[in-house]
Structures are given as structure tokens and as C-alpha cells.
Amino acid sequence: MILYYIIAIGLIILDQWTKWLVVTKMDIGESITVIENFFYLTSHRNQGAAWGILQGQMWFFYIITVIVIGFVIYYLHQYGKESRFVGVALAFILAGAIGNFIDRVFRKEVVDFANTYIFTYDFPIFNVADSALVVGVIFVMIATFVDERRKKGSLKS
């Protein structure tokens, strides 16, 4: 169980360190080319959720995030013992939720900086916490799919 919390803490530290670098080394709106026409470091702030929805609704995010963190910790203790993969997935989700929560509490906005272009689409700017959330959710979906396949396979036997 402690492994999952170590993973979450490591991701939170990486998230906060990268955000600190962006805040202290870049002006808002400044962009650094990493891979031309594909990946840029762009200093951006977001007072909402994904794609900038619900701008300025901080109390809503505080309440929802505390509830989500509580559920994730509960499920981590329920299913992390049974499946290391699910435990890691939930650790990623926990780290992502806490990483952006820290920003909302202390900065009143989320620091984003990873700016990607997929062909001609300018994907919304994101951060390490956002990436951890997405990876964690994908892992949970994979685990759910595999578990369902396993259950169906065992029923046919």
C-alpha cells in the first residue's frame, strides 16, 4: 500500500516542481519551442477545469476535489491490495487531483505549460497533474476491461 502513496507523492513533487519552474522562469504567455509544430512550453494559467470550463468556480473545485480524493483513497485501500495495476492507476489519479488542488488553494489558479499541436489542432495546454489524471483513468479503464474479460472467460469454463 505504501508503494502507491510513494508513487503519488513522487508525481505531486514532479508536478509542483515543473509548475514552480514555469512560474519563476517564464512570463505568462511566453512560449518556448521544444519540437517545432508539435510541442511547446507555454506559461498559462487556468481558473477553471479542463478546456477552461467553469472559470472562477474555486469553491466548486475545492468541494469536488476533496470528495474525489476521499473516494480515490477509499478505492485505493479496497482494490490496491487485489491489483497492483489498479493501485498504480489510483495513485496516478490521486496525484493528479492533489497536484491541481494545491494550485487552486495556494495560487487560486492552475499552472499549465505543456502545449501540443496534433496535426493542426492546438490541444488545450496541460500540466503533469493533468497527465497523471488521464493516465490513471486510462489504466482504470484497461483494468476494468481486463477484469470483465477475465470474468466472462471464467464463466465459460
Buried (B, 14 or more C-beta within 10 A) or exposed (E): EEEBBEBBBEBBEBBBEBBEBBBEEBEEEBBBEEEEEEBBBBBBBBBBBEEEEBEEBBEEBEEBBEEBBEBBBEBBEEBBEEBEBBBBBBBBBBBBBBBBBBBBEEEEBBBBBBBBBEEEEEEBBBBBBBBBBBBBBEBBEEBEEEBEEEEEEEEEE
